[in-house]
Amino acid sequence: MKKNPFVYYGKKALVFLLSVFILSVAVFYISRLAPGDPLMSYYGERVEKMSVEEKEAARDKLGLNDPIHIQYIRWVENAAKGDFGISFKYKQDVMEVIGQRIGFTLILGGIGFVLTFVGALLLGVLCAWYEDKWVDRILCKGGTLLSCIPEFWLSLVLILVFAVTLHWLPSSGAYDIGYKDDVLNRIEHLILPLIIVVLQHLWYYAYMIRNKLLEETRADYVLLGKSKGLSKKEIMFKHCLRNILPSYISIMAISVPHVVGGTYIVETVFSYPGIGALSYESARYHDYNLLMVLCMMTSILVIFCNLIGQIINEKIDPRIKANEVVETSEVTKV
Amino acid sequence: MTEKELFTMVGIRPEPAAPKKKVSRLKGFPWISVVLMSAIILCCLFAEVLMTKDPSYLDLKNFNIAPNAEFLFGTDTLGRDIFSGIWYGGRISITIGFLATLISTLIAVVYGSVSGIAPAWLDTLMMRFTEIFLSVPGLLLVLFLQAIFGEANVLTLSIVIGVTSWASIAKVIRTEVRQIRNSEYVVASKCMGGKFFHILRKHLAPNFIASIMFMVVMNVRGAIGSESTLSFMGMGLPLEIISWGSMLSLSEKALLTDSWWIIIIPGAFLVTLLMCLTNIGNYLRKAANRKESNL
């Protein structure tokens, strides 16, 4: 049955838009309903000295007194014009605040993602090549151990060892004061957070590659290749690896938001001035406008990447039901 | 060249080895992990016997002391004895782990079964909802729930963790239920007037329990990890309630004074327990798969 591509992509786009809409309503309501005083983040300590009338006036000015659905409609109207409001805490346009920070996260998450992608592939192939030999066993044991270590504790231990005890690497920030344009200085600050980001995800994907490859080596075409006289290397790289790569790529597409967007803890522990630390701050200080945009950014990224993953997968193997990929990818979060 | 080598060279599938006499069902059973975990849990249960000090007593004369004969694991920046705190706080961490898993599993079982039995449109709707639920940043949900409950304690933190971690189990249950919902025994039970919860308990649950056991164990692991992470970030248990996570929340101060024992010791216990849970979970997963291939 041949599908009309317009209908196919139109449907996908519709689902995407609908999900984004429901999500924006949900996030908007959740963030407004959460108790806590947004005035605190706008005026800081001064709130306590303000009279009741002044507080009311301030609420009116910020539009916090209207019913939530009116606030939501106003937010959407402004957002359509590209105006996402100002951050209560930073007294700046939300986009400006994010603009200053997003580069740091993209560098950290982006490099982390590429390293994870390549590293997992290498490790997985290595394990499958030496199946049940000592290399494989040690890597498997080590990987399981690594996946059990909470992210924040690993960060602490690395800081303790490399920053506090050995004084090799800095423990926080993105660069030292006065070294803003010094690339080397920035790289130095990037090493520890980067190690955490990579280690956090590496084993899950490596193990997946290993298992998929092992499944593949038990297929009949491997025997055929062997009887044709192909070497182990040729079969492994030219046939087995090639067969599993497409599904790996689709899974990696789905995992982009996990790796790039999942840097809350690392950034907070290392006081790295990225989006993750910013989200944490904005949620704690009820900086609604900022929080809203940040949440929408991550969520849209998640939905979008899931969609891309599904499309890739359906193109490669039409038998696969769209949801299956997503399900396997979510086991990580357990 | 022997005959066997010849066959391998030509590429004929090697003869299957003669069936082993009897593969023990306990093959690969993670003895070490089970023993270690039981030991930690037992020690935590009988914390009062082991404790050498009052874990919440602020001994201001002896703060930040490295491990020695009196304070076996040293004291933290507030002067609390870490050795006593490990056992006492472990009890709370483990309680939260199990309580949160209980909550999330209950939600998942009900939600997954309803979604599995429901007509197609409701099923699609419910599954879409889980997808959207999974794409809302977890941090926001946790903060929202925390804000509703106010100051966190053991129960509210368990609820927060439980409510945010049911979705993936629910999806697995839903898939399993969809496969068996039209089998004769379920239909028969329905015809005899079986209520939803009766069918769930008698017919559905026994079928999907094997496939979710692994995820449930992993959920305990996740919950204990979340407790420590949240408490460390200052969004979980306050300092007064001793748990492994809240003990670790003193780490930032400990880094300044180079007191490694405050960071390493509670963390090591945490990682050991998580590792044991992972091994047990992996064993269960393999056990569940083994069963399938025999059928």
Interface residues (C-beta under 8 A of the other chain):
Chain A: S19 I22 L23 A26 V27 I30 S31 L33 A34 P35 G36 T144 L145 S147 C148 I149 P150 E151 F152 W153 L156 V157 I159 L160 V164 T165 S171 L223 L224 K226 S227 G261 Y264 I265 T268 S279 Y280 A283 R284 L291 C295 T298 S299 V302 I303 N306 N323 V326 E327 E330 V331 K333 V334
Chain B: V10 G11 I12 R13 M127 R128 E131 I132 L134 S135 V136 P137 L139 L140 L141 L143 F144 A147 I148 S165 A167 S168 I169 K171 V172 T175 M215 M218 N219 R221 G222 G225 S228 T229 F232 M233 M235 L248 S251 L255 D258 W260 I263 I264 G267 L270 V271 L274 M275 T278 N279 N282
